[in-house]
C-alpha cells in the first residue's frame, strides 16, 4: 500500500485541505469582528449610516494589517464592494418609487437627498481613511477604488435623476405633497390662451411621466442600463416645456407637438 501511486497525490491533497482549513479558521476569526457592526448597518436608515462607516473601515483596516490570509487586494476590494452594495440596498429600501410617481414630491426629495448624502459620505470617509493608511502604514492602500464605487456613483446619479423627476412635477404638474396646487388666474385678453397652453404642457408632461412610471422597476437597479434611454426619452421635451412657460406657451407647444 505504501508503494501505491495514489499515496503521493493523496498526501498532497490532504495537505491542501489542512492548509485551506487553517486559512478559513484564521479568516473567520478576523471577519467575526465585523458581525455586529454589519448587523447594525443592515438595520440603519441612510441618515444614520455615515456615523457607522469609520468604525467599519477601521476594523477592515485592522484585518488587512493583521490577517495572514485575508489581506490580498482582491479580498479587501471585494469586502469593501459588499459594503457599497449594502449601503445602496439600505438607501433603496428608503426610497418609495410609488410615492414619487404619486406626487409625494417633498418627502421623496428629502429621502433622495439623504441617500445622496449617505453615499457621498461613504466615498469621503473612504478617501480620508485611505490617505491616512497610505501615509502611516507600510502596506500601501492599493485597492481597486473604481470597482468599490462604480455602483455607488451610478446609484447617486439615479437619485439625482429622481430628484429632477420630483422637481419637474412641481414645475410642470403643480404637484405638492400628494396634492396639486391651483392653476393661477391669468387676466387680460390672452389670459385664457395662456392657461390653455399651460394645461397642454401639463398634459404632455404627464404623458412623459407615465413612460418613467412604466419602467420604474429598472430605476434603482444600477445594472439596468435601459434606464438611461427611458429617462432621456421621457425628459427630452424638458427644454420645450421650459421655453413654453415663458413667452408664448401655446405656439411653442404647437411646435413641440409638430402641429
PEHUCOR-V115575 format. One record per pair of residues at least 12 apart in sequence whose C-alpha atoms are under 8 Angstrom apart, sorted by the first residue. I is the first residue (numbers start at 1). GAP is how many residues later the second one is. Records with the same first field share a line. If there is no record, write none. Layout:
I = GAP + GAP
This chain:
23 = 46
26 = 41 + 42 + 43
27 = 40 + 42 + 43
30 = 33 + 37
31 = 32
33 = 26
34 = 22 + 25 + 26
37 = 15 + 19
41 = 45 + 46
42 = 44 + 48
43 = 47
44 = 46
45 = 45 + 46 + 49
46 = 41 + 44 + 45 + 48 + 68 + 69 + 72
47 = 67 + 68 + 70 + 71
49 = 38 + 69
50 = 68 + 71 + 72
53 = 69 + 72
54 = 71 + 75
57 = 69 + 72
60 = 16
64 = 12
65 = 74
73 = 69 + 70 + 71
74 = 69
76 = 67
77 = 66 + 67 + 68 + 70 + 71
78 = 70
80 = 68
81 = 66 + 67 + 68
84 = 64 + 65 + 67 + 68
85 = 66 + 67
87 = 32
88 = 31 + 64 + 67
91 = 24
92 = 128
94 = 17
95 = 13 + 16 + 17
96 = 12
97 = 119
100 = 66
101 = 108 + 112
102 = 76
103 = 63 + 66 + 72 + 73 + 74 + 75 + 76
104 = 71 + 72 + 73 + 74 + 75
105 = 61 + 62 + 64 + 65 + 70 + 71 + 72 + 73
106 = 60 + 70 + 71
107 = 70
108 = 58
109 = 54 + 57
112 = 47 + 48 + 50 + 51
113 = 46
115 = 41 + 44
116 = 40 + 43 + 44
119 = 33 + 37
123 = 26
151 = 71
154 = 68
155 = 65 + 67
158 = 61 + 62 + 64
172 = 29 + 30 + 33 + 69
173 = 29 + 32 + 33
183 = 12
193 = 57
194 = 54 + 55 + 56
196 = 54
197 = 52 + 53 + 56
198 = 46 + 47 + 51 + 52
200 = 53
201 = 40 + 43 + 52
208 = 26 + 27
209 = 25
211 = 19 + 23
212 = 18 + 19 + 22
215 = 12 + 15
237 = 19
240 = 12 + 13 + 16
241 = 12
